Structures are given as C-alpha cells and as structure tokens.
Amino acid sequence: MEPPVLQTVDLTKVYQVSAGAFKGKLPLQAVGGVSLAVPRGSVLGLVGESGCGKTTVAKMVLGLEEPSGGDILLSGQSLKKLSSKEIAGRVQPVFQDPYSSLNPRKSIGSIISLPLRALGLGRRAEQEEKVQEIMEVVGLPPRLRHNYPNQLSGGQRQRVAVARALIMRPELVLCDEPTSALDVSVQAQILNLLMDLRQELNLTYVLISHDLAVVEHMATRVAVMYLGRIVEEAETEALFRNPRHPYTQALLSSVLTPEPGLSLPETHLGVAYPNPIDPPSGCTFHPRCPKADDRCSRERPRPALADGSLVECHHPAPG
C-alpha cells in the first residue's frame, strides 16, 4: 500500500517567548500533537482562527521551522533525513499575497525558473524550455516572461506563483490563503486553475484558508484546528453536512449568507481568544463552549475515531 504523500506524527512546536523585563521566557505551544495523513491526489483543508497553528504546521512541513517533537514524513521518508534542497524539490508553497511573494526586480521568467537555478537542475536552455511549458500550463502568455510583476494583474501574479511552485513537479503543494488577496472576480479563476492542475498533474494539496466556501469547493478532507490541536477531521461533505465539534459548528455558523432578511451571524464564541502561553485546563475550548461542564474544565478529551472521522470532544454531536 502506498504511504501518504504527507504524514505528521504527533507534531509539536514550542516557542520560548519573552514574559517581560527581568521575567525570563515562557513556553508557547503553537502546535500540540498534530497527526495528519494526506494521500496522493487529495486536498486537505486546514481551517481555524488566526493563531491556531495552521501556518506553523505549514512552515514545519516546508522545512522552515524545526519541530519541537514528533515527525513529518514525505511518502514515508522522514524530513529529518532530507536536506533543505531535497525538501524544496518535493514540497513547494503558494503564498497568500502575490504582490509581496514575487521579487519586483526580477522578470517573470527569472522568478519561475528560480527553483531550477537554486537546485542546479538542467542547463539554461532546458530551464527556459521548462519555463515556457509551465507558463502554458497555468495560462500565462509566453510574451510575459520578460515582464516584471508590477506589469501584471493580481491574477496573473498568482499564476506566476503557481508556475514557480509547479516547475519542480513537487509531490506536495502548500497553498496558504491562495486567493484571499485577489479580487472576487479573479478568485474563481485561480481556484479552478488549481483544481484543473490537480487532475492534470496528479497533485496533492494542503489548503490553508479562512474562507470556508473555498475549502468546501476544493478540499476532499478537512481538519479543524483550535489552539494548536486538531479538534475535528472528516471528509468534506460529512463535516459540512454534520459538524460534530462545537467549535466546528460555530465556524460554519459564522459564514455570511446572501439570503435577504438575515442579520450578521452570531457564533456565541465571544471576542476573547485564549492565551496560548497560559492555555485553559482540560479541554482548551471549554471557556467558549456552550456545552461545557465540570468534566470539560478538568479533563482533556481524547480523540475519538468513528467512520473515518475524528472528533476531540466530551460532548460531540451524533455522527
């Protein structure tokens, strides 16, 4: 049986942050025991509030951050045994903002070919040929290869970022809010491009997004993070149809609807996000949870598996 393209095993990241003058440093657990498996050709949506640890997980998978504990496997091979160049050849990112992720002093052709040049793959003529091929794949006219980012639209810039990520034919593509900086009229084009490329090139994505509509459209499976942990994970259709964790229910109820006569949605979560330096005891969600009882404040719930879904809650909704 083929191993998952990406697997994290009890992945943990702890930072030491200053507590103030003369007070030393305190541990901040950004990621606390995350275990995920992403099969080849699938799309894992990673969702949650800002600060929950999504981007930290992505940085560790990219090799930009060293895990404090646990392991990351690419097709069954630990990242600990791979060099930074080997990781870059197998995992590539598409960042949120195409305005800041592209070097304004480099031409489009130079930007797209950067991974090939950085890893010393192929001669210049071969690199230029691959640039032309990938530009055609992502829908960029060849004439743009000598242009600069400021001469392109937002959608074209993001296509350049996608082309740069795919020119290595990576095993895994990490998409961190790939459309949030784009006009609404362009977002659908980029999303459809990513979906078409997934089918054409058999790509595997990890999609990090606050936009639940984007996640529902693209992801095959969704993992919900809260304060560094996965609190619910399920197939996309099942999770959106019947969310079992109270936090997932609150996230889905926060989505704006165009239906006339409805006011702004109310999540009942309050405005205060817990302090990750001093997390709540027991279930970390219990101070904001409408179902919480004394057990929730004392005892951390164990992940429960049922029908391929996972939920970490003492009082989950029926499956």
Order of alpha helices (4+ residues) and beta strands (2+ residues): beta-beta-beta-alpha-beta-beta-alpha-beta-alpha-alpha-alpha-beta-alpha-beta-alpha-beta-beta-alpha-alpha-alpha-beta-beta
